[in-house]
Amino acid sequence: MNPIGLISMQYARPFTAEHFRFFDAMKRQGFDFVELLVPEVGELDLKETAAALRGSGLGVVLAARVNLQRNLASKDLAAHRAGIDYLRYTADCAAELGATIVGGPLTGNPLVFAGRPPAPVAEDERLARKERCVVGLEAAGDHAKAAGITLAIEPLNRFESDVLQTTQQAMELLEAVDHPAVALMLDTFHMHIEEADIAEAIRLGGQRLVHFQANENHRGFPGTGATDWVSVCRALHEVGYAGPVSLEPFRRNDDRFGVPFAQWRPPHEDEDARLAASAAFIRSHLELTEYRR
């Protein structure tokens, strides 16, 4: 059965030592691992964090945080090199924490969260971006492989990235990189926006898929939105996916006019019961959709 996890920023961002108490809460809710944002330098003591995870019985997957200053797709040489160095750093963090996967928008070029609008791209620059991503992922992949870590590239929606937005694009990039330590992660939130058929996109990802984020179309608790979880989980079974499945239900229950849903907000009430129900919901779908009747 796939391990089920919860993103650390369900509770706090940044997630620091004062928040280690939430590891026990996650375990009580039925989660097997935490998806921890890669800590910035000095944000967490990695040895203490690893000990806290072991003490709670939780595994860990890391989620990378890129920006325009550490950006594989950038034509600025310093930013490109910083992007490679950052991915090497994430692999080192993962190894020390006991993780085996670092996922996220590793290719870079963030849009809305970097205050950058999308713009037309000339064909030579499009191809150059791809080549820079290939070179960067090959270099970072070598480092990750030596550390026993897999880097998982994540397609984001058109408002969050302009270099990697669909599973098809990810497969094209992975074919070009062709590195054993570089693989695929998918997130149903982004897939709702960009994929014609989520289940078909999962099948396309196939054996490249090493991490999966099970998120509603509105980022709420699973089962409260429009996602066809039966078809999603059946597709995961069809490709033989046995890896981690993490949840990011951090759209808070606040529909007042003008509240910016794109901005992360801390919890304002106890969400334990809904988180436990979310873990059970995804776990039951993964188990029951293994059977056709």
N, C-alpha and C positions, 0 to 999 in steps of 0.2 A: 504494500500500500504506500502511496506517495506520502512523504512527510508534508504536513501543513504548517505554514508559518505566518507570522504577522510582522508588518513593517514597524520599525522602531518609532517612526514619527507619528504613529497612531497616538503616542503619548507625549512625545516631546521632540523639539528640534531647536538646538542641538540636543542629542541624547548623551548625557554625561553620567558620572559615577553616582550622582544623587538619584538617578532614575533606575539603578540596578534593581530596585525593589519591584519594578514592573515585570522582571523576568519570571518571578514566581507567579504573578498574576496571569501571565501568558500561559504558563504551564497548567495552571488550574482551569483555564478556559479551554484547554484541549489542544494547544499548539505544540508542535514538535521543535520548532526553531524560530529564531528571530531574524528578520531581514534588516540588518544594521547598516545605516548609512556609513560609508567609509569615513572614519574620524579624521578630521583635519589634524595636522601635527599639534600635539599638546592637548587635544580635546579629550582623549581617553588614555589611560594607562593600559596598554594592550594586555599585559600579564594579569592585571587586576580584572580586566574585562573577561578574559578567558576563564579565570577562576570563578567569577560570578556566574558565567554561563554554565560551567560544569556543575556548580553548586545547585543550580536550578534545574539541571537536566535538559537544557535546551541546546540544540545545535545552532549553527549560524551560517547565513549567506550574506555576502556584502553587496551593497548597492553603491556604485561609483557616482561621484558628483563632478561633472565637468563644467567648465566655463570658457569664456573666450580667451583667457590667458593660458589655459591648458587644453589645447584643441587640436586633435589629430588632423582635422580637415583644413586647418588654417594655412594660408600661404605665407603668413609671417613665420619665419624660421624659428624664432624663439618660442612662440606659442606652440608650434608643432612639436618641437623638442620637449617642451614642458608637458605636453599631452602624453608623450611616450614615457617620460619620467614619472608622471602621475600614475599611469597604469602599472608601471613597475612597482611603485609604492603601494598601490592597492593590493597587488599580489603578495607583497611582503607582509602587509597587515593581515591579509587572509590567512597566510601560513601561521602567523603568530597566534591568531585567534582560534585556529582549528577549523577554518572554513576551507572549502575546496572550489567555490565558485564566486567570482566577482562579476556582477551583471550591471547593465545600465546602458545609457546612450554613449558608449565609449568612443564613438566616432566624432562626437562633439557638434559644433555649430549650433548651439542653442539659440532659440529665437525669443519667444515672449519673456522667458525668465532671465534673459540677458538684455532685455530692453531693445531688441533688434527686430525690425520687421522683415518679412520675406521679400526677396527682390529677384528679378530675372537673372539667370546665370548663363553666360556665354558657354558654348559647347566645349571650348578648350579649357575653361575653368572647371566645368563639370567633370571632365575627365581627369584634370589635375587633382581635384579634390579626392576622387576615387583613388588615384595612385598614392596620394599622401596618406589616406586611410590604410591602404594595403601595406605600405612601408611601415607605418606606425604600429599596426597590429602584428605584423611579422616580428618586429623588434621587441615589442612588449610581450608577444606570445612566447618567444624564446625564454625570456626571463620568467614568465609565469610557469612554463613547462618545467623549468629547473626547480621551481618551488612547489610543484605538484598542484598548481592552480589552473582552472579553466576560466578564461575571459569570455563572457557571453554578451554579444552585441544586441541591443534592443532597438527595434524600430519605434520611433515616436510619431505622434500625429503631426500634421502639417503646420500646426501652430507652435510646436515645440522644437522642431528640427527641420532643416531643409537639405539634409544629406541622406538620411535613412528613415523612411516613413512606412514602408510596407515589407511584408515577408519576402516578396519577390526581390526587392532591392537588397534585402539582407542576404538572400541566397546567392545573388550575383556577387556580392562582396565576399562572402565566405568562399565561394569557388575561386575567386581571385587570390585570396589570402592563403587558402589551402594549408592551414596550420592545425596540428592536433590539439593545441591548447586554446583555440579560438572557435567559439560555437555560438549558438543562438538562444536568446530568450524572447518570449512573447508576453504581451500584456493585453488582456481583452478590452480594457478601456480604450487604448489607442486603436486596437483592431476594429472596434465599433465605428470609428471615424473613417478609417482608411481601407479596410478590407471589404470586398464584395460579399464574402462568405467566410466567417471566422473558422468554421470547421475545415473548410478546404485549405485555408491558410495554414492551419495546424498540420494538416496532411502534407502540405508542401514543405514545411519545416522538417518534418519527419525525424530522422535520426540525428539531425543537427541540434535539435532542441534539448537544452540541458537545464533550463529554468523557466518556470511559468508563473505569471501573476494573474490570479483569478479575480478580476475586478468588474463591478457593474458598469453599465454605460454611463451612469451618473456618479460613479465612485462611492456609492453608498454601500450598505451591507448587502452581501450576496443574497439574491432571492427577492430583492425589493425593486429591481429594475427590469430592463427589457432583454437581458441576456438569456439565450436558449442554452441553459446549462446542460441539458441532456445531450444536445448535439456537440457541444464543446467537449464534454467528458468522454463521449463515445469516440470522438476524433483522437483524443489523447490515448485512449485504449488502442485504437487502430494503429497508431504509430509506435506502440509499445513504450509510451513515456512512463518512466518510473522515477523521475526526478522530483525535486521540491516544487511545491505549489504555495505561493505566498499571497496574502490578502493585504489590500491597502484601502480599507473602507473609511477614509478620513474626510469625506464630505459630511460636515456636521449638519445637524437637523436645525437649519436656520434659513428660512426662505423669505426673510424680510427684503423689501425692495433695496437694490443697490449693494447687497452683500457680495463681494467678489469671490466667487467660488474657486477661482484659480489660485488664490492665496491660501497657504496652509494656515489653519487655526487650531489652537490647542483644544482638547476636550473641555466642555463646560458642564458635563454631567457624567455620572457613572455609566459606562458603556459595557461593563463586564458581561451582562446577560446577553446582549446582542452580539458581542464578539464570540462568546461561547456558542451561540446559535449559528453564527456564520461559519465557524470551524466545523461544526457538526453538519451543516448544510452541504458544504463542499465535500467533506469526507463521505457523506452518504451518497452524493451524486457520483463521486469517483468509484465507489464500491458498487452501487446498483446499476450503473450504466455499463458495467462489464458484461451484464447479461442483456440479451436482446428481448427476452420475454420472461 
